């Protein structure tokens, strides 16, 4: 199944939610589209009408039935390809608030917590997700943390700072 047309605009923003609980990382196994069979952190595209931190929490809830909170930015990946355009992927470290890993049975067919050794033993873990797992499960994560900042128009926004 191809990507929805609204994400084929030449630029898209994606998010990944690295949920850590009791020294284990939540991974889901893709059941549809590109990457079928891949184990990765839950995530997807940021919609035009939502903040990045809301998008990552929505994706984790939709794909794995986990309610979480944002701890900080763990990493970013930028990719440019002449055929598909520019793609930015931001990985947020999350802390589980509630729920048990349950796949949505549409986009993902499995959702589980794994130790680093268990992740290394899985088949089809993309290199970017191995790197995310190592960083998320490391004792010194060096995050950019969220800070609410007032905007001149009276609203607020989230600034991620170190």
C-alpha positions in Angstrom: 0.0 0.0 0.0 1.5 3.4 -1.0 1.8 6.4 1.4 -1.3 8.6 1.5 -1.0 11.4 -1.1 -0.9 14.1 1.6 2.5 12.9 2.6 4.0 13.0 -0.9 4.4 16.8 -1.0 8.2 16.8 -1.3 8.5 17.4 2.4 7.2 15.5 5.4 7.8 15.4 9.1 7.7 12.1 11.0 7.9 11.1 14.6 9.0 8.1 16.6 8.2 7.4 20.2 10.9 5.6 22.2 8.9 4.5 25.2 11.1 3.1 27.9 9.7 1.1 30.9 11.7 -0.9 33.4 14.8 -0.9 31.2 13.0 -2.1 28.2 12.0 -0.3 24.9 8.6 -0.6 23.3 8.8 -1.8 19.7 6.1 -2.6 17.2 6.2 -4.8 14.1 5.0 -3.2 10.9 2.1 -5.0 9.2 1.5 -2.7 6.3 3.1 -0.5 3.6 6.9 -0.1 3.4 8.8 -1.9 6.1 6.4 -4.8 6.5 7.9 -7.1 9.1 10.3 -4.5 10.5 10.5 -4.0 14.3 10.7 -0.3 15.1 9.6 2.3 17.6 5.9 3.3 17.1 5.4 6.5 15.1 4.2 8.1 11.9 3.6 11.4 10.3 2.8 14.7 11.9 -0.4 16.2 10.6 -0.6 19.8 9.6 -2.9 20.7 12.4 -0.9 19.2 15.4 2.2 19.9 17.4 5.1 17.4 17.1 4.7 16.3 20.7 1.0 15.7 20.3 1.7 13.6 17.1 4.1 11.3 18.8 1.7 10.6 21.7 -1.1 10.0 19.3 0.9 7.6 17.2 2.1 5.6 20.2 -1.6 5.4 21.5 -2.9 4.4 18.1 -0.3 1.8 17.3 0.4 0.3 20.7 -2.4 1.3 23.1 0.2 3.1 25.3 -0.5 6.5 26.9 2.8 8.3 27.5 4.4 11.6 28.3 7.2 13.3 26.5 10.5 13.3 28.3 12.6 15.0 25.5 14.1 14.8 22.0 16.3 11.7 21.7 17.4 12.2 18.1 16.6 13.4 14.6 17.1 12.0 11.1 17.0 14.1 7.9 16.9 12.4 4.5 16.8 13.9 1.1 16.1 12.0 -2.1 15.6 13.6 -5.5 12.6 11.3 -6.2 10.8 11.6 -2.8 12.0 14.9 -1.5 13.0 15.9 2.0 12.0 13.9 5.1 12.6 14.8 8.7 12.1 12.2 11.5 12.3 13.3 15.2 12.5 10.6 17.9 11.1 11.5 21.3 12.0 9.7 24.5 8.7 8.9 26.2 7.7 7.6 29.6 4.7 5.2 29.9 1.7 6.6 31.9 -0.7 3.7 31.3 -1.8 0.9 29.1 -0.5 -2.5 28.0 1.2 -3.0 24.6 -1.5 -4.0 22.2 -1.1 -3.8 18.4 -3.7 -2.0 16.4 -3.8 -4.9 13.9 -3.8 -2.5 11.0 -0.5 -0.7 10.8 1.2 -3.1 13.3 0.7 -6.7 14.3 2.8 -6.9 17.4 3.7 -4.5 20.2 6.1 -5.5 23.0 8.8 -4.3 25.4 12.4 -5.6 24.8 15.8 -5.4 26.4 18.7 -4.4 24.2 19.9 -8.1 23.9 16.4 -9.1 22.9 16.3 -6.4 20.3 19.6 -7.5 18.8 18.1 -11.0 18.4 15.0 -9.9 16.5 14.9 -10.3 12.7 14.3 -7.1 10.6 15.3 -4.3 12.9 16.4 -1.4 10.7 19.8 0.2 11.6 18.1 3.5 12.6 16.0 1.6 15.2 19.0 -0.2 16.6 20.7 3.1 17.1 17.5 4.5 18.7 17.3 1.5 21.0 21.0 1.9 22.1 20.4 5.6 22.9 17.0 5.1 24.6 18.3 2.4 26.9 21.7 4.1 27.7 22.2 5.6 31.1 23.3 9.0 29.7 20.7 9.9 27.0 21.7 13.6 26.6 18.2 14.8 25.7 16.7 18.1 24.6 13.9 18.6 27.1 10.6 20.4 26.6 10.0 23.9 27.9 6.8 25.9 27.5 7.6 29.4 26.2 5.3 32.4 25.8 4.8 33.7 22.2 4.5 37.4 21.6 0.9 36.9 20.4 -0.1 35.6 23.9 0.0 31.9 23.0 2.6 29.3 24.0 4.8 26.9 22.2 7.2 24.1 23.2 10.9 24.7 22.8 13.2 21.7 23.2 16.5 22.7 24.9 19.5 21.0 26.4 
